[in-house]
Amino acid sequence: MNHTTTTEKSNKNQAAEYGRAALDTLTKARGYAGQGTSESIKRIDLVDLVQNHGVALKKSGARYIGRCPFHDEKTPSFFVYPNNTFYCFGCGASGDAATFIMKIYGCSFPEALERLGIRKTGKPFSPAQARQINKVKAKRALVESFRAWEADYSTKLGKLIVAAYQCLFRIKTEDDRDKIAWVHSPLSVWEYHLGVLCYGSNEEKYQLFKAVSHG
Ligand SMILES: [Zn+2]
C-alpha cells in the first residue's frame, strides 16, 4: 500500500467517524424534539410578551400584575408568574406564552408557535422521501450488522487458527498426524477468510459476510 492510498483511507475513516458522531447527535436530538417545543415556550419571557401586547404590568412581589386583556376590568387581576405562566382571577384565563398568543390572536397552537418564533417540529415526509429514508435506515442497519459480524468473525477465526496450529505443533508421530488430519481443510478456509477480513476490499468483505452469515 503506497502513501497516497493510506492517506486517502485514513481520511475516509475519519469522515465515516464524523458521520457516525453526527448521526448519534441527531438520534439524541430527535429524543428531545418532543419536549423541545414546551421547553422553548417556557423560556419565553412572558412579562415582555404581555407588555409588548399592550398590557402594562407592575411588579408585585415575585409576580407581575396588570389589567386583563381578555375581559373588561378596572381593578387589575391578571397575574404573570416567574415560571412564565399567567392567571386572571377575574375571568379565569390562564396558560403560558403559547396560550396567551392563541387567545390574543384567536389563532391555533402551530400559528402561535410560529408567531413566537418557535419552529414547528417536522412536516410529514412525502411518500418518496419516506421511501428514501427507509432505504437509508435499512442500509445503516445492514452496515451496522456487517461491522459487528466483521469484529466477531475476525476474533473467532483468530482463536480457531491459533488452536489449530497448537494441535499441529503437537504432532510427534504418524499416528498423531492421522488423528488430526481433518484440521487441514477447515484451517485453509479460516486462513483465507481471515485474510479477506484483514486485507480485502470492502466489497470482498461484504461478499464474505453474505456467504458466511446468510448461507
Ligand atoms: Zn381576565
Residues whose N, C-alpha, C, O or C-beta is under 5 A from the ligand:
A	BS01	ZN	C68 F70 H71 C88 G90 C91 G92 A93
